[in-house]
Amino acid sequence: MSLKLCQGTKCHTYNTKDRLKGMKGNKTFQTRRRSSMYYGTGNFCSMQCYNDWAETFIDKAIDHFGRLTEPKHLTEHNAWVKTYNWDRNYENRTYVFRNGITKEQRPLTEEQFRDTNYTLNTGE
Ligand SMILES: [Zn+2]
């Protein structure tokens, strides 16, 4: 199993026991190394490290991949959301597509509800 390094810019500056490595007289706090991490799609050991990275690089990252300059629009063609009419008794639950703009509802089977590829949306 290969270990990944936390990408947090300040990970090594947090004084925790598990980051302190090395022989006596030659100890250093080091960036965490783990087989799996839970934050930032597996790149960060903690939310703190994720936020440290974001604070340092987020503007560069957004400029690199394209900063939004106009608001996006959710139209009635892509405002369908899968939901269900909540019922205390699971058996009586009815699934529907609900359009957030027109408020129209269309029936949905439980199978269609669970199928993540099934949608009525035709746009982004
Ligand atoms: Zn970290």
Backbone and ligand atoms as CSV (ligand in chain L), in Angstrom:
chain,resi,resn,atom,element,x,y,z
A,1,MET,N,N,0.844,-1.196,0.000
A,1,MET,CA,C,0.000,0.000,0.000
A,1,MET,C,C,0.885,1.253,0.000
A,2,SER,N,N,0.659,2.108,-0.961
A,2,SER,CA,C,1.513,3.297,-1.014
A,2,SER,C,C,0.932,4.411,-0.150
A,3,LEU,N,N,1.810,5.163,0.427
A,3,LEU,CA,C,1.385,6.255,1.294
A,3,LEU,C,C,1.392,7.556,0.515
A,4,LYS,N,N,0.397,8.373,0.792
A,4,LYS,CA,C,0.316,9.680,0.147
A,4,LYS,C,C,0.638,10.748,1.181
A,5,LEU,N,N,1.215,11.824,0.700
A,5,LEU,CA,C,1.492,12.947,1.584
A,5,LEU,C,C,0.310,13.911,1.576
A,6,CYS,N,N,-0.011,14.415,2.737
A,6,CYS,CA,C,-1.022,15.462,2.823
A,6,CYS,C,C,-0.510,16.657,2.030
A,7,GLN,N,N,-1.380,17.273,1.239
A,7,GLN,CA,C,-0.969,18.403,0.412
A,7,GLN,C,C,-1.125,19.750,1.133
A,8,GLY,N,N,-1.491,19.710,2.386
A,8,GLY,CA,C,-1.637,20.943,3.171
A,8,GLY,C,C,-0.322,21.701,3.246
A,9,THR,N,N,-0.398,23.012,3.029
A,9,THR,CA,C,0.819,23.828,2.990
A,9,THR,C,C,1.463,23.997,4.364
A,10,LYS,N,N,0.659,23.798,5.425
A,10,LYS,CA,C,1.198,23.991,6.775
A,10,LYS,C,C,1.125,22.726,7.621
A,11,CYS,N,N,0.838,21.582,6.980
A,11,CYS,CA,C,0.648,20.335,7.720
A,11,CYS,C,C,1.781,20.086,8.715
A,12,HIS,N,N,3.015,20.300,8.281
A,12,HIS,CA,C,4.199,20.026,9.112
A,12,HIS,C,C,4.357,20.998,10.275
A,13,THR,N,N,3.553,22.082,10.276
A,13,THR,CA,C,3.713,23.073,11.352
A,13,THR,C,C,2.780,22.809,12.524
A,14,TYR,N,N,1.890,21.835,12.373
A,14,TYR,CA,C,0.995,21.517,13.488
A,14,TYR,C,C,1.670,20.491,14.395
A,15,ASN,N,N,1.883,20.907,15.632
A,15,ASN,CA,C,2.671,20.103,16.556
A,15,ASN,C,C,1.859,18.984,17.196
A,16,THR,N,N,1.676,17.904,16.439
A,16,THR,CA,C,1.021,16.733,17.009
A,16,THR,C,C,2.038,15.608,17.095
A,17,LYS,N,N,1.808,14.709,18.034
A,17,LYS,CA,C,2.728,13.592,18.273
A,17,LYS,C,C,2.999,12.784,17.006
A,18,ASP,N,N,1.933,12.517,16.237
A,18,ASP,CA,C,2.100,11.661,15.060
A,18,ASP,C,C,2.925,12.321,13.958
A,19,ARG,N,N,3.086,13.649,14.017
A,19,ARG,CA,C,3.898,14.329,13.003
A,19,ARG,C,C,5.375,14.417,13.408
A,20,LEU,N,N,5.649,14.145,14.676
A,20,LEU,CA,C,7.020,14.240,15.170
A,20,LEU,C,C,7.760,12.945,14.839
A,21,LYS,N,N,8.778,13.052,13.991
A,21,LYS,CA,C,9.491,11.860,13.503
A,21,LYS,C,C,10.999,12.045,13.686
A,22,GLY,N,N,11.688,10.936,13.616
A,22,GLY,CA,C,13.151,10.978,13.669
A,22,GLY,C,C,13.710,10.519,15.000
A,23,MET,N,N,15.024,10.361,15.013
A,23,MET,CA,C,15.708,9.882,16.203
A,23,MET,C,C,15.886,11.036,17.184
A,24,LYS,N,N,16.114,10.673,18.419
A,24,LYS,CA,C,16.327,11.664,19.465
A,24,LYS,C,C,17.470,12.595,19.052
A,25,GLY,N,N,17.266,13.871,19.243
A,25,GLY,CA,C,18.274,14.852,18.870
A,25,GLY,C,C,18.181,15.276,17.416
A,26,ASN,N,N,17.356,14.567,16.659
A,26,ASN,CA,C,17.220,14.866,15.237
A,26,ASN,C,C,15.751,14.798,14.808
A,27,LYS,N,N,14.882,15.184,15.727
A,27,LYS,CA,C,13.445,15.067,15.459
A,27,LYS,C,C,12.925,16.272,14.667
A,28,THR,N,N,11.963,16.003,13.788
A,28,THR,CA,C,11.296,17.083,13.047
A,28,THR,C,C,9.801,16.802,12.992
A,29,PHE,N,N,9.037,17.863,12.886
A,29,PHE,CA,C,7.613,17.707,12.585
A,29,PHE,C,C,7.500,17.568,11.077
A,30,GLN,N,N,6.796,16.545,10.649
A,30,GLN,CA,C,6.714,16.276,9.216
A,30,GLN,C,C,5.272,16.261,8.714
A,31,THR,N,N,5.154,16.531,7.429
A,31,THR,CA,C,3.863,16.420,6.738
A,31,THR,C,C,3.324,15.010,6.952
A,32,ARG,N,N,2.036,14.913,7.232
A,32,ARG,CA,C,1.423,13.593,7.453
A,32,ARG,C,C,1.447,12.762,6.177
A,33,ARG,N,N,1.658,11.473,6.367
A,33,ARG,CA,C,1.727,10.493,5.282
A,33,ARG,C,C,0.730,9.390,5.629
A,34,ARG,N,N,-0.221,9.164,4.737
A,34,ARG,CA,C,-1.258,8.168,5.046
A,34,ARG,C,C,-1.625,7.373,3.796
A,35,SER,N,N,-2.171,6.199,4.006
A,35,SER,CA,C,-2.638,5.391,2.868
A,35,SER,C,C,-3.941,5.955,2.310
A,36,SER,N,N,-4.731,6.578,3.178
A,36,SER,CA,C,-5.934,7.244,2.683
A,36,SER,C,C,-6.276,8.434,3.567
A,37,MET,N,N,-6.796,9.463,2.926
A,37,MET,CA,C,-7.201,10.666,3.645
A,37,MET,C,C,-8.620,11.013,3.223
A,38,TYR,N,N,-9.339,11.678,4.096
A,38,TYR,CA,C,-10.774,11.872,3.868
A,38,TYR,C,C,-11.156,13.208,3.240
A,39,TYR,N,N,-10.249,14.154,3.229
A,39,TYR,CA,C,-10.652,15.505,2.809
A,39,TYR,C,C,-10.085,15.877,1.445
A,40,GLY,N,N,-10.833,16.723,0.743
A,40,GLY,CA,C,-10.362,17.223,-0.551
A,40,GLY,C,C,-10.045,16.092,-1.511
A,41,THR,N,N,-10.989,15.212,-1.712
A,41,THR,CA,C,-10.855,14.019,-2.566
A,41,THR,C,C,-9.580,13.236,-2.259
A,42,GLY,N,N,-9.292,13.098,-0.981
A,42,GLY,CA,C,-8.194,12.241,-0.547
A,42,GLY,C,C,-6.819,12.882,-0.567
A,43,ASN,N,N,-6.779,14.213,-0.618
A,43,ASN,CA,C,-5.486,14.894,-0.669
A,43,ASN,C,C,-5.060,15.551,0.634
A,44,PHE,N,N,-5.974,15.603,1.594
A,44,PHE,CA,C,-5.662,16.324,2.827
A,44,PHE,C,C,-6.021,15.498,4.065
A,45,CYS,N,N,-5.185,15.637,5.112
A,45,CYS,CA,C,-5.409,14.853,6.322
A,45,CYS,C,C,-6.481,15.463,7.208
A,46,SER,N,N,-6.798,16.744,6.992
A,46,SER,CA,C,-7.785,17.407,7.846
A,46,SER,C,C,-8.415,18.575,7.100
A,47,MET,N,N,-9.520,19.071,7.618
A,47,MET,CA,C,-10.149,20.257,7.038
A,47,MET,C,C,-9.219,21.455,7.174
A,48,GLN,N,N,-8.450,21.494,8.272
A,48,GLN,CA,C,-7.501,22.586,8.473
A,48,GLN,C,C,-6.490,22.630,7.322
A,49,CYS,N,N,-5.933,21.459,6.990
A,49,CYS,CA,C,-4.955,21.395,5.907
A,49,CYS,C,C,-5.599,21.749,4.565
A,50,TYR,N,N,-6.829,21.299,4.362
A,50,TYR,CA,C,-7.579,21.618,3.148
A,50,TYR,C,C,-7.759,23.129,3.036
A,51,ASN,N,N,-8.140,23.758,4.151
A,51,ASN,CA,C,-8.338,25.211,4.150
A,51,ASN,C,C,-7.031,25.970,3.958
A,52,ASP,N,N,-5.942,25.456,4.555
A,52,ASP,CA,C,-4.630,26.100,4.376
A,52,ASP,C,C,-4.251,26.114,2.906
A,53,TRP,N,N,-4.461,24.975,2.252
A,53,TRP,CA,C,-4.142,24.871,0.831
A,53,TRP,C,C,-4.992,25.855,0.035
A,54,ALA,N,N,-6.295,25.851,0.324
A,54,ALA,CA,C,-7.232,26.714,-0.406
A,54,ALA,C,C,-6.848,28.175,-0.244
A,55,GLU,N,N,-6.502,28.570,0.976
A,55,GLU,CA,C,-6.124,29.960,1.217
A,55,GLU,C,C,-4.913,30.349,0.363
A,56,THR,N,N,-3.986,29.430,0.202
A,56,THR,CA,C,-2.769,29.712,-0.561
A,56,THR,C,C,-3.004,29.661,-2.071
A,57,PHE,N,N,-3.776,28.671,-2.535
A,57,PHE,CA,C,-3.815,28.401,-3.983
A,57,PHE,C,C,-5.165,28.592,-4.669
A,58,ILE,N,N,-6.225,28.851,-3.934
A,58,ILE,CA,C,-7.556,28.833,-4.547
A,58,ILE,C,C,-7.701,29.851,-5.680
A,59,ASP,N,N,-7.163,31.042,-5.514
A,59,ASP,CA,C,-7.295,32.047,-6.572
A,59,ASP,C,C,-6.571,31.627,-7.840
A,60,LYS,N,N,-5.357,31.062,-7.667
A,60,LYS,CA,C,-4.605,30.573,-8.829
A,60,LYS,C,C,-5.352,29.435,-9.509
A,61,ALA,N,N,-5.920,28.539,-8.703
A,61,ALA,CA,C,-6.641,27.392,-9.251
A,61,ALA,C,C,-7.873,27.855,-10.033
A,62,ILE,N,N,-8.625,28.765,-9.479
A,62,ILE,CA,C,-9.827,29.260,-10.164
A,62,ILE,C,C,-9.445,29.983,-11.451
A,63,ASP,N,N,-8.401,30.815,-11.389
A,63,ASP,CA,C,-7.970,31.516,-12.603
A,63,ASP,C,C,-7.485,30.525,-13.650
A,64,HIS,N,N,-6.801,29.472,-13.201
A,64,HIS,CA,C,-6.283,28.469,-14.137
A,64,HIS,C,C,-7.416,27.726,-14.831
A,65,PHE,N,N,-8.423,27.309,-14.092
A,65,PHE,CA,C,-9.485,26.482,-14.682
A,65,PHE,C,C,-10.663,27.307,-15.200
A,66,GLY,N,N,-10.633,28.594,-14.968
A,66,GLY,CA,C,-11.672,29.456,-15.509
A,66,GLY,C,C,-12.566,30.027,-14.436
A,67,ARG,N,N,-12.403,31.306,-14.213
A,67,ARG,CA,C,-13.223,31.983,-13.213
A,67,ARG,C,C,-14.590,32.286,-13.810
A,68,LEU,N,N,-15.628,32.034,-13.040
A,68,LEU,CA,C,-16.980,32.340,-13.471
A,68,LEU,C,C,-17.123,33.859,-13.539
A,69,THR,N,N,-17.559,34.372,-14.695
A,69,THR,CA,C,-17.698,35.821,-14.832
A,69,THR,C,C,-19.149,36.237,-15.052
A,70,GLU,N,N,-19.989,35.249,-15.348
A,70,GLU,CA,C,-21.416,35.497,-15.520
A,70,GLU,C,C,-22.159,34.464,-14.667
A,71,PRO,N,N,-23.298,34.844,-14.117
A,71,PRO,CA,C,-24.030,33.846,-13.335
A,71,PRO,C,C,-24.499,32.689,-14.207
A,72,LYS,N,N,-24.499,31.500,-13.666
A,72,LYS,CA,C,-25.071,30.354,-14.369
A,72,LYS,C,C,-26.585,30.411,-14.191
A,73,HIS,N,N,-27.297,29.783,-15.114
A,73,HIS,CA,C,-28.758,29.786,-15.038
A,73,HIS,C,C,-29.287,28.365,-14.977
A,74,LEU,N,N,-30.133,28.121,-14.031
A,74,LEU,CA,C,-30.851,26.859,-13.974
A,74,LEU,C,C,-32.217,27.120,-14.592
A,75,THR,N,N,-32.467,26.539,-15.761
A,75,THR,CA,C,-33.731,26.786,-16.453
A,75,THR,C,C,-34.719,25.669,-16.130
A,76,GLU,N,N,-35.916,25.803,-16.624
A,76,GLU,CA,C,-36.917,24.754,-16.376
A,76,GLU,C,C,-36.533,23.440,-17.054
A,77,HIS,N,N,-35.595,23.513,-17.998
A,77,HIS,CA,C,-35.159,22.293,-18.678
A,77,HIS,C,C,-34.177,21.460,-17.845
A,78,ASN,N,N,-33.560,22.097,-16.854
A,78,ASN,CA,C,-32.626,21.336,-16.025
A,78,ASN,C,C,-32.862,21.538,-14.530
A,79,ALA,N,N,-34.112,21.839,-14.192
A,79,ALA,CA,C,-34.439,22.074,-12.783
A,79,ALA,C,C,-35.190,20.891,-12.163
A,80,TRP,N,N,-35.112,19.727,-12.816
A,80,TRP,CA,C,-35.785,18.545,-12.270
A,80,TRP,C,C,-34.970,17.941,-11.140
A,81,VAL,N,N,-35.631,17.699,-10.053
A,81,VAL,CA,C,-34.988,17.105,-8.888
A,81,VAL,C,C,-35.791,15.886,-8.464
A,82,LYS,N,N,-35.078,14.813,-8.172
A,82,LYS,CA,C,-35.758,13.612,-7.684
A,82,LYS,C,C,-36.050,13.777,-6.200
A,83,THR,N,N,-37.245,13.454,-5.838
A,83,THR,CA,C,-37.598,13.542,-4.431
A,83,THR,C,C,-38.715,12.547,-4.148
A,84,TYR,N,N,-39.187,12.553,-2.951
A,84,TYR,CA,C,-40.303,11.667,-2.646
A,84,TYR,C,C,-41.249,12.370,-1.694
A,85,ASN,N,N,-42.461,11.960,-1.759
A,85,ASN,CA,C,-43.452,12.474,-0.824
A,85,ASN,C,C,-43.263,11.724,0.480
A,86,TRP,N,N,-42.750,12.449,1.443
A,86,TRP,CA,C,-42.316,11.835,2.681
A,86,TRP,C,C,-43.474,11.178,3.411
A,87,ASP,N,N,-43.220,9.968,3.804
A,87,ASP,CA,C,-44.227,9.244,4.574
A,87,ASP,C,C,-43.522,8.495,5.684
A,88,ARG,N,N,-44.079,8.556,6.852
A,88,ARG,CA,C,-43.493,7.882,8.005
A,88,ARG,C,C,-43.298,6.388,7.709
A,89,ASN,N,N,-44.247,5.871,6.973
A,89,ASN,CA,C,-44.190,4.467,6.596
A,89,ASN,C,C,-43.516,4.342,5.230
A,90,TYR,N,N,-42.333,3.801,5.222
A,90,TYR,CA,C,-41.518,3.690,4.016
A,90,TYR,C,C,-42.300,3.082,2.853
A,91,GLU,N,N,-43.172,2.133,3.159
A,91,GLU,CA,C,-43.932,1.413,2.129
A,91,GLU,C,C,-44.838,2.336,1.309
A,92,ASN,N,N,-45.296,3.410,1.941
A,92,ASN,CA,C,-46.238,4.303,1.265
A,92,ASN,C,C,-45.565,5.478,0.564
A,93,ARG,N,N,-44.271,5.456,0.588
A,93,ARG,CA,C,-43.528,6.553,-0.013
A,93,ARG,C,C,-43.763,6.560,-1.531
A,94,THR,N,N,-44.039,7.746,-2.089
A,94,THR,CA,C,-44.163,7.843,-3.541
A,94,THR,C,C,-43.076,8.768,-4.076
A,95,TYR,N,N,-42.407,8.305,-5.131
A,95,TYR,CA,C,-41.276,9.046,-5.695
A,95,TYR,C,C,-41.751,9.934,-6.832
A,96,VAL,N,N,-41.169,11.114,-6.938
A,96,VAL,CA,C,-41.539,12.050,-8.003
A,96,VAL,C,C,-40.334,12.845,-8.493
A,97,PHE,N,N,-40.452,13.278,-9.741
A,97,PHE,CA,C,-39.586,14.332,-10.242
A,97,PHE,C,C,-40.316,15.630,-9.945
A,98,ARG,N,N,-39.643,16.607,-9.377
A,98,ARG,CA,C,-40.264,17.905,-9.128
A,98,ARG,C,C,-39.411,18.958,-9.814
A,99,ASN,N,N,-40.069,19.787,-10.615
A,99,ASN,CA,C,-39.350,20.855,-11.301
A,99,ASN,C,C,-39.312,22.092,-10.404
A,100,GLY,N,N,-38.111,22.521,-10.064
A,100,GLY,CA,C,-37.930,23.633,-9.138
A,100,GLY,C,C,-38.463,24.955,-9.660
A,101,ILE,N,N,-38.611,25.076,-10.976
A,101,ILE,CA,C,-39.094,26.341,-11.542
A,101,ILE,C,C,-40.593,26.291,-11.815
A,102,THR,N,N,-41.024,25.266,-12.537
A,102,THR,CA,C,-42.448,25.195,-12.891
A,102,THR,C,C,-43.290,24.562,-11.786
A,103,LYS,N,N,-42.638,23.891,-10.838
A,103,LYS,CA,C,-43.299,23.170,-9.740
A,103,LYS,C,C,-44.076,21.941,-10.218
A,104,GLU,N,N,-43.933,21.630,-11.503
A,104,GLU,CA,C,-44.589,20.436,-12.036
A,104,GLU,C,C,-44.003,19.188,-11.372
A,105,GLN,N,N,-44.849,18.183,-11.159
A,105,GLN,CA,C,-44.380,16.910,-10.624
A,105,GLN,C,C,-44.711,15.805,-11.600
A,106,ARG,N,N,-43.787,14.872,-11.730
A,106,ARG,CA,C,-44.044,13.700,-12.563
A,106,ARG,C,C,-43.706,12.449,-11.759
A,107,PRO,N,N,-44.538,11.429,-11.893
A,107,PRO,CA,C,-44.310,10.211,-11.117
A,107,PRO,C,C,-42.999,9.520,-11.501
A,108,LEU,N,N,-42.454,8.802,-10.548
A,108,LEU,CA,C,-41.158,8.165,-10.690
A,108,LEU,C,C,-41.229,6.827,-9.960
A,109,THR,N,N,-40.693,5.805,-10.571
A,109,THR,CA,C,-40.658,4.534,-9.853
A,109,THR,C,C,-39.474,4.565,-8.886
A,110,GLU,N,N,-39.495,3.685,-7.917
A,110,GLU,CA,C,-38.386,3.616,-6.963
A,110,GLU,C,C,-37.085,3.278,-7.689
A,111,GLU,N,N,-37.197,2.422,-8.692
A,111,GLU,CA,C,-36.020,2.034,-9.482
A,111,GLU,C,C,-35.423,3.242,-10.212
A,112,GLN,N,N,-36.295,4.062,-10.811
A,112,GLN,CA,C,-35.829,5.275,-11.490
A,112,GLN,C,C,-35.226,6.257,-10.493
A,113,PHE,N,N,-35.830,6.307,-9.304
A,113,PHE,CA,C,-35.334,7.191,-8.249
A,113,PHE,C,C,-33.891,6.841,-7.885
A,114,ARG,N,N,-33.605,5.539,-7.807
A,114,ARG,CA,C,-32.269,5.092,-7.392
A,114,ARG,C,C,-31.247,5.093,-8.529
A,115,ASP,N,N,-31.726,5.130,-9.770
A,115,ASP,CA,C,-30.837,5.112,-10.928
A,115,ASP,C,C,-30.221,6.511,-11.116
A,116,THR,N,N,-28.942,6.647,-10.760
A,116,THR,CA,C,-28.308,7.969,-10.804
A,116,THR,C,C,-28.154,8.505,-12.231
A,117,ASN,N,N,-28.288,7.647,-13.232
A,117,ASN,CA,C,-28.186,8.114,-14.623
A,117,ASN,C,C,-29.528,8.571,-15.179
A,118,TYR,N,N,-30.599,8.215,-14.490
A,118,TYR,CA,C,-31.921,8.556,-14.992
A,118,TYR,C,C,-32.291,9.982,-14.602
A,119,THR,N,N,-32.548,10.807,-15.610
A,119,THR,CA,C,-32.895,12.207,-15.334
A,119,THR,C,C,-33.809,12.739,-16.422
A,120,LEU,N,N,-34.499,13.809,-16.108
A,120,LEU,CA,C,-35.302,14.510,-17.110
A,120,LEU,C,C,-34.570,15.772,-17.565
A,121,ASN,N,N,-33.487,16.087,-16.875
A,121,ASN,CA,C,-32.743,17.301,-17.196
A,121,ASN,C,C,-32.050,17.171,-18.546
A,122,THR,N,N,-32.108,18.246,-19.312
A,122,THR,CA,C,-31.533,18.209,-20.657
A,122,THR,C,C,-30.394,19.214,-20.830
A,123,GLY,N,N,-30.004,19.855,-19.761
A,123,GLY,CA,C,-28.914,20.829,-19.844
A,123,GLY,C,C,-27.969,20.669,-18.692
A,124,GLU,N,N,-27.054,21.606,-18.552
A,124,GLU,CA,C,-26.030,21.556,-17.518
A,124,GLU,C,C,-26.584,21.938,-16.167
L,1,ZN,ZN,ZN,-2.249,17.637,6.721
